[in-house]
Amino acid sequence: MALPAFASHAGSAEDGTSAPWERVLLMSGKPLLRCLREAWDLERVKMFHAEEKARAALEQDRERSAQAKKRSLLLLAKQGKKGGAGALAVDGGGDRSDDACGVCADGGQLLCCDSCPSTFHPECVAVQVPDGSWACHYCRCFLCSAGDGAPSTCHQCARKYHNHCRTSLFAGHEIGPYCSESCNKIAAKLTEMAGMTNRADEDGYSWSLLKIQKDSGDSAALLECNAKLAVALGVLDECFNPVKDRRTGVDMLHQAVYSLGSEFKRLSYEGFYTMVLEKDAEIVSVALLRFHGNKLAEMPFACTLSQYRRQGMMGRLVKAVEQVLATVQVEKLAIPAVTEVVDTWKRSFGFAPMEPRLREEAKRLSMVVVTGTILLQKHIAPPMTEDELAFMEMSWPYSSFTNLVAGIAFPPPSGADPLAAAVRGVGAGTPGTSGLRSCGGEAVGSSVFQMPSYAAAAHGGSLRLGVNK
């Protein structure tokens, strides 16, 4: 039995002050909160060992890069070329450079950034090999494209920015360590939503947006959040084959769930959130999310436990993800899909191939690279404004175009069925009148607005009104 159900069965207070993790005891007298803390302490030890393993893998990769650098210098010397700071290196650019492209994750002849360990194929970032020093897009201000002046890093999207290039105020207040007003708002809204349980429907489904709380302390809510993340990682591990970086062996799922960083940009998973769908408090579906400003969010991994597949779980999960994106006003969701399921994502979830322009922009974002996949995108409809919601709740069954524009609404006759009248196209006039006038000037006693279709037209900011003659 799930803890909330057990607490309700035991007669806990509905105001949430009963603290079930502390008040529910085992036969030994130990409270569940202590068990939860002990379980998370064990998981934290596993996290530490995983991070140490990742560091060791990076050190080995760095050593291989150093050896490759020596070989490449010898090769360049034989060819009579000089290996300057902006020269191409083979499988790495030195003791601190990555040996895989930050866009495609492949090796080869790579262009090395002089400000960070990132490396790229020149063709992947559409640049010419420079004669001197070169700074990659990760190290440049995304507003002015300059890499000088020690740009700051946005705490939400991780893009670089100059303080003098951004708008420093939002609604009269400082926007803090963020590159823009939109990132400031996204961070604030995500903080509000993180850890909250949201009902998906009346059948016992709920969803939560989670992020690791590294300083959890003794708070039951934060410990529960971290414990859910550990369970979510177990679901991902069960659904996927080991997802590891093929060069360093770093566990990508572990890095993303626990939002761990790396000196290699392509292996840095800071900023990831985990979306979980629960059925009666059991986690059945999981997705990993990261937000790149208000233009794009990525969902590189999403899965459902095998016993719950083909039951609409992924549909519920994607709907919850879209709800979060609409709330924080992110325009598009991007996913990497293997060829076998591309048609499913298109047909069942409304995704489409990523537009060429967006694909080029995505190359300059720190997105997870999953080899052998096709990038898909989906436009996220913005949520209705308060005015739009108020309009939708109005009880106007029909009206002519002229009167609607004039702000005149005619109530239906007593006992009339608005839907039936709209379908039949009758009853547009009020008792005692000869009918309403259309915008064309002719009598249109049968002209009515079909409010359900008008509702869809109203959403999105532009009103497209149609008259059924």
N, C-alpha and C positions, 0 to 999 in steps of 0.2 A: 504494500500500500504506500502511495506517495505521502510524503510528510505533510503537505497541506491538507490532504484528505484525512489523514490520521489526526491532525490537530483539530480539524473541524469536527470530526467524530468525537473527540475528547471534550468538545465544548469550549474551545478557545475563543477569546474575544475577537469580534469582527473588526475592531479598530487596529489590529496588527500589533498590539502591545503585549501579546502573550509570549512572544519570543520562543517559538516552538523548539528551535535548536537547543535552547538552554533548559526548557522545561520538560522535554521528553527525555527520559532516562532509560538506560539499559538495565538488565537484571542486576548487573554489578553496582548500579547506582551512578555510573559514569554518564554525564550528559552527552547528547549527540554533538553538541558544539565542540567538545573536547575531541571526540572521534574525528570530526571534520577537520579540526586544526591539525591533529596528528597525521591524517591522510594527506593534507596539503603539504605538511613539512616533508613527508616522504617524496611527494611529487617535486617539491622544490629541490631536493637533493638530486633527483633525476635530471632536472633542468640544468643544475650546475654541471653535472657530468657531461650532459649533451653540449653545453657551451664550451667546456674544456675540449671536448672532442672536435668541435667545429674550429676552435682556435688552432689545434694541432694540425687539422686538415689544411687550414690556410697557410700555416707555416711550411708544410710540405709543398703546397702549391707555390709558395713564394720561392722556395729553394729550386723547384723545377724551373720557375721563371728565370731565376738567376743563371742557371746553367744554359737555358735557351738563349739568354741575352749574350752570353759569351760566344755561343755558336754563331749567333746572328752577326756579331761584330766581326768575327773571323771571316764570315761569308762576305760581308760588306767590304772588308779590307781587301779580300781577294778580287772583288769586282771593282776596286778603285773608288769606292764611295765612302763618304764620311757619315758616321752615325750621330747626327746632331740631335738636339732635344726633340725636334719635331719629326724625326725620321721614323720610318716604319720598322717595327721589330717583329721577329718571328716568334709566335707563341709566347708573347709577353714582352714587357718593355723595361725590365730591370728588377731590382730586388723588391720593390714595393708595388709593382704594377700587376693588374689582373692579366691572366693569359687567355681570356675569352672576351669576345665582343659584348659590350653592354646592351646591344640591341638584339642580336641573334643568338648569343651565347656560344658561338663557334670560335675556333681558334684560327690561326693563319697569320697573315701579315696585318698587324694591328697598329693603329695610330695611338700613341700614348699621350694622355693628358699630363701636363707639367704641374698641375695643382692638386690632383687626386689620383688614386690608383686605377681609375677607369681607363679602358682601352676600347677602340672601335675600329671596325673596317671603314675606311674612308667612304666607300659606296653606301654603307648603311646609314651614315649621317650626312651624305651628300656634301662632302667637303674635299677640297684639294689638299694634298699633303703639303704642309707649310714648311718653309725653309728654317724658321726659327722656333721659338717656343709657341705652345698652343694650349688653350684652356677649353675643356669640353663644355657642353651645354649645362651639365650639372653644376659647374663652377661659375657660371655667368649669371648676371641679373636677368631674369626672364622678361623684365620690362624694357631695359635698354640694350640688352645683349652684351654689355661690357663686363669684363671679369676683373676689373681693377677696383681698388677701394675696399677690399675685404667685405664682400656682401654678406648679409645675415641669412639665416636659414629659417623658412617659415615652419612653425611648429605643427601645422596641419598638413600641408601638401609637400613639404620638404624642398620646395623650390627656393633658389637664391634670389635675394632682392636687395637693392640699395634703399636705405631709409629715405633718401631724398627723392627716390623715384616713385614711391607709393603714396597713397593718400593716408595721412597719419591719423585722421579722425574719422569716426563713424558715429553719427547721431550725436556729435558733440563730445564724444568720449574717445580716449586713446584705443587703438585697435590691438595694442599689445604686440607680441612676437609673431605677427602674421603678415603675410605679403599683401593682403587685400581685405576689404570689408567682407567679401563673400567667405573667405577662409575663416575670418573671425566669427561670422554667424554660423558656419558649418560646425566649427569646433564647439561653440556654445550649445547648439542643438543636440549634437551627438553626446555631449556630456550629460545633458538632461535625459536622453533616452537610454543611455548605457545602463544595463542591469535591470531595467524595468521589464516586468512580465506583461505581455499584451495578449488579450484574448483574440484568437483567430476566428473562432466560431463557437457555436453552442455544443459542439461534440467533444469537448475536452481538449481541443488544440489551442496552443499558445505559442508565442515566439518571443525571443529576447535577443537584444543586441549586446554582445559582451566584449569587454576588453580587459586584458590582464591588469590586475591591481598589484603592483610589485611591492607596495608597502601596505599590505592588508591589515596588519595589526591583529587585534582581537575582534574586529567587527564581524558579526555573523553574516551580514549581507555581502561584504567583500569576500569573505571566505567561501561563501556559497557560489559567488560569481566565479572565483578561481577554480573551485571544484567542478563546476559545470564545464569550464574550459578544458579541464583534464579529461572529462568524459567525452567532450566533443572531439578532442584529439584522438581518443580511442575509436570513435565512429569513423573518422577520416582514415585512420590507419587500417581499419577493417575493410573499408570500401575501396581503397586504392592500393595498388602495388607500391612498394617503397618508392616514395617520390624524393629523389636525392639529386643534387647537382652532380652532373656526370663528371666534372673535373675535380671537385673538392670532396664530394661525398656528403655534403651538408644536407641534413634532413629539412627539406623545404616546408613541409607541413608543420613540423615542430617550431621552426623559426617564425612562421606566420601566425600560428595560434597564440604564441607567447610574445609576439610583436618584438622580436629580437633584431638588433642592428648588426651591421658588419662594416668593416672598412672598405669592402668591395661593394659598390653601389648596387650591382645586380643581385647581390645576396643579402641585401639589407631589407628586412621585412618590418621595420618600424612603421607604425601607423595602421596596422591591420586590425580589423574588428572581426568577430566571429558571430554569425547569425545562426541561432539554433531554433528548430521547430520541435515542440514537445507534444506528445500525446499522453495525457494523464501523467505529466511530470517525467515521462521518459523521452530522452532526446532521440528523435528518429531521423532527422535531416539536419545537415550542417552546410553552411557556405562561408567562405572567407571573403571579406570586403576591404577595399582600400579606396580612399577618396583623393582624387587629384584635382583639387579646386572644384569650381561649380560646373565645369564642362564635362567631366568624365569620372566614373568610378569603375574599378575593375573587380571582377569576381572570378579569380583563376581556378578555384576549386569549389565544387558543390556535389553533395552526395546524399543518398538515402540508404538506410540499413536494408539489407536484402529482403528481410521478411515484410517490409513495408512498401516495397516497390510496386509500381503499377496500381497504386491506390490514390493517386493525386497528391502525394506528399510534396513532390518537387513543385507542383503548381502552387501549393500553399506557401512554400518557402519563397519562391520567386515573387509572389504577390506581396509578401511581407518585405522583401528587399526593395521592391518598387515603392512601397509605402514609405520606407525610410528615405530613399533617394528623393521622393517627391517632397517630403517634409523639409529636407535640408536644401532643396532646390538645385539638385544636380541634374544635368540635362540628359546624360546618356550613360548606359551601363554596357561595359565591354566584357566579353568572355572569350577564352580560347577553347575551341571545340575540336575534338578529333573528328576525322572525316565521317566515321560511322554514325555519329549522332548529330551532325550538322542539320540534316533535314528535320529531325525531331525538335531541335531548338527553334528552327524557323516555323514549323507548322504548329507546334503546340504552345510555344511561348512568345511568338511574335518577333523573334530576332531576325536580323538581316546581315548580309556581309558588310564589313566595316567600310565606310566611304574612304576613298583614297586620301582625301585631305585630312580626315581624322586619323588615318593610319600613319601619315607622316608626322602629325602632332604627337601621336602616341609613342613614336620612336624617341622623343625627347623627354619622355616621362620615365620615372623609375618603376616600370611595370614588370611583373613576373613573366619571364620568358619560359614558355612550355613548348619545347621543340615538337614538330610534327602536328601542330594544331592550326586551325583557321580562326582568325579573329572575327567575331560577330559583335554586333551592336544592337541596342534597343533604345528608342527614344522614350524618355520618362515624361508622362504628362504631369504638368504642375498641379498642385492641389487647388481646389476652388477657393477663391477669396471669400471673406465673410459676406460681401455684397452679393456674390454669385450664389452662395448657399441660401441667403435670405430670399433671393429671387426665386430659387427653385422651390422653396417652401410655401410660396404664395399660392393661393387657391384659385387663380384665374384658369377657367377651363378653356376659354377661347376668346378671341377678339379679332377685329379686322386690323390690317396693317396700319390704316390711317389712325384708328383710335388707340392702338398700342403706342405708336409714335407720339401721339398727342397726350398720352398718359391717362387715357380713359379706359376703364375696364367695366364690362357689363356682367353682372352676376347671372348665373343660370336661373331659369325658372325653377320654382320650388318643385322638388322631386325629380328634376331632370337628371339624366345620366350623362355627365360630360364626355366620358369615353365613347359611349354609344353615339352621342351627337357628333363627335369628331369623326368617327368612322363613317357615319351616314352622310356627313356634310350638311346637316340641317340644324336649325335652331340657332343660327347666328344672330338673329334679331331678337330684340326683347319684345314682350307682349305689347301689342298695340302699335308696333312700328312696321314699316314696309321693308325692312332689311337695312343692312349696313352698306356703306360705300367702300369700294376697294380703291387702291391708289391709282387705278386706271380710270376711275370716274363712273364705271358701270355698276349697276346694282348687283350685289353679290350676297344674296341671302344665304347661299350655300357655301360662302367662303369662310373657313375657320382655320385657326392655327392648331396644328397638332402638337400639343405641348411636350409630349415625350421626345419628339424629334427636335423641338426647339431647345430642350434641355441640353442635348449634345452639342448643338450649335453655340449655345451660350458659353460653354466651357472653353477656356482658352483665350478669352479676352475680346474676340470679335464676334458680333452677333450676326448670324446669317438667317434672315427670316424668310420663310417660304409660305405661300398661300396656296391652299388646296382648293382649286376651282372645280 
